[in-house]
Amino acid sequence: MAMLQFTTSKLLTNSDINTKLALPTQILVNIPIMEGKHFLDLQVMDSKEQVWTLRYYTRPSGNRANPVFTVGWLQFVRAKCLKVGDELTFDGYQVRADDGELQVQYRIQVTRKSIVTYQGQPVYLDVENFLRF
């Protein structure tokens, strides 16, 4: 059984859509990078269970780490037709691998405000539910 280890969400900005995804610094506690390194390639599963390789990167020096997704991120953006204002949720779940070892499984979902409302409030749907033209 998977146990939620962390979750973070944000509304996507123009910079997130066109260059790299800026992640909140609090995520550094949940995704540590080995001493002497400044990036880690993560296997991240989307809502359709497709696995994406996203490079999790932090600055190698300086007083601000500013974690981001770089390599693989723009490919994900294009494939999902993401837009400014879409809401991204990134989760890490602790799971037991086939060999019994604990590991973290990463999931990503992006939702968008639809034209549908419920009790006067907008309904957000997974971007996979929007037609692509």
C-alpha positions as CSV (number, residue, x, y, z in Angstrom):
1,M,0.0,0.0,0.0
2,A,1.3,3.4,-1.0
3,M,1.7,6.0,1.8
4,L,1.7,9.7,0.9
5,Q,5.1,11.2,1.8
6,F,4.6,14.7,0.4
7,T,2.4,16.8,-1.9
8,T,2.9,20.2,-3.4
9,S,0.9,22.2,-5.9
10,K,1.1,25.4,-7.8
11,L,-0.5,27.4,-10.6
12,L,1.7,27.3,-13.7
13,T,3.3,30.6,-14.8
14,N,4.6,31.8,-18.1
15,S,8.1,30.9,-17.0
16,D,7.0,27.4,-16.0
17,I,5.4,26.8,-19.4
18,N,8.3,28.2,-21.5
19,T,11.5,27.4,-19.6
20,K,11.5,25.3,-16.5
21,L,9.2,24.4,-13.6
22,A,10.1,26.3,-10.4
23,L,9.3,24.1,-7.4
24,P,8.8,25.3,-3.8
25,T,11.9,25.2,-1.7
26,Q,10.2,23.1,0.9
27,I,10.5,20.2,-1.5
28,L,14.2,20.0,-0.8
29,V,13.4,18.1,2.4
30,N,11.5,15.4,0.5
31,I,13.9,15.0,-2.5
32,P,17.4,15.1,-1.2
33,I,20.3,15.1,-3.7
34,M,23.5,13.3,-2.9
35,E,26.4,15.4,-1.6
36,G,28.5,16.8,-4.5
37,K,25.6,16.5,-7.0
38,H,23.1,19.1,-8.1
39,F,20.6,17.1,-10.1
40,L,18.6,13.9,-10.0
41,D,16.6,12.3,-12.8
42,L,13.2,11.3,-11.4
43,Q,10.8,8.8,-12.9
44,V,7.4,10.5,-12.6
45,M,4.0,8.9,-13.4
46,D,1.2,11.0,-14.9
47,S,-2.5,10.5,-14.4
48,K,-2.6,8.1,-17.4
49,E,0.2,6.1,-15.8
50,Q,2.8,7.2,-18.4
51,V,6.2,7.5,-17.0
52,W,8.2,10.7,-17.7
53,T,11.9,11.3,-16.8
54,L,12.2,14.8,-15.3
55,R,15.5,16.3,-14.2
56,Y,15.2,17.7,-10.6
57,Y,17.9,20.4,-10.4
58,T,19.2,22.7,-7.7
59,R,21.9,25.3,-8.0
60,P,25.4,23.9,-7.1
61,S,26.4,27.0,-5.2
62,G,24.9,30.1,-3.7
63,N,22.6,30.8,-0.9
64,R,19.3,29.8,-2.6
65,A,18.8,26.3,-3.9
66,N,15.7,27.1,-6.0
67,P,14.7,23.5,-7.1
68,V,13.4,23.2,-10.6
69,F,12.4,20.6,-13.2
70,T,14.6,21.1,-16.3
71,V,15.3,18.3,-18.8
72,G,12.1,16.5,-19.8
73,W,9.8,19.2,-18.5
74,L,9.2,21.1,-21.8
75,Q,8.4,17.8,-23.5
76,F,5.8,17.1,-20.8
77,V,4.4,20.7,-21.2
78,R,4.0,20.2,-25.0
79,A,2.6,16.7,-24.8
80,K,-0.1,17.8,-22.3
81,C,-0.7,21.2,-24.0
82,L,-0.3,23.0,-20.6
83,K,-1.3,26.6,-20.2
84,V,-0.6,29.4,-17.8
85,G,-3.0,29.0,-14.9
86,D,-3.2,25.3,-15.0
87,E,-2.7,23.7,-11.5
88,L,0.1,21.2,-11.1
89,T,0.1,18.7,-8.2
90,F,3.3,16.8,-7.6
91,D,3.3,13.9,-5.0
92,G,5.7,11.4,-3.6
93,Y,4.5,8.1,-2.2
94,Q,6.4,5.6,-0.2
95,V,6.0,2.1,-1.6
96,R,7.6,-1.3,-1.1
97,A,9.4,-2.5,-4.2
98,D,9.3,-6.2,-5.3
99,D,12.5,-6.8,-3.3
100,G,11.0,-5.5,-0.1
101,E,12.9,-2.2,-0.1
102,L,11.1,1.0,0.5
103,Q,11.3,3.6,-2.3
104,V,9.5,6.7,-3.4
105,Q,7.2,6.8,-6.3
106,Y,6.5,10.2,-7.9
107,R,3.2,11.3,-9.5
108,I,2.3,14.4,-11.4
109,Q,-1.2,15.7,-12.3
110,V,-2.2,18.9,-14.0
111,T,-5.8,20.2,-13.8
112,R,-7.5,23.1,-15.7
113,K,-10.6,25.2,-14.8
114,S,-13.4,24.0,-17.0
115,I,-16.6,25.7,-18.1
116,V,-18.6,23.5,-15.8
117,T,-19.6,24.8,-12.4
118,Y,-20.9,23.0,-9.3
119,Q,-22.9,25.1,-6.8
120,G,-21.5,28.2,-8.5
121,Q,-17.9,27.1,-8.2
122,P,-15.7,26.2,-11.2
123,V,-14.8,22.6,-11.6
124,Y,-11.2,21.7,-12.4
125,L,-10.5,18.7,-14.6
126,D,-7.4,16.8,-15.5
127,V,-5.8,18.3,-18.7
128,E,-6.2,14.9,-20.2
129,N,-10.0,15.6,-20.4
130,F,-9.6,18.6,-22.7
131,L,-9.7,18.1,-26.5
132,R,-6.5,19.1,-28.3
133,F,-6.8,21.1,-31.5
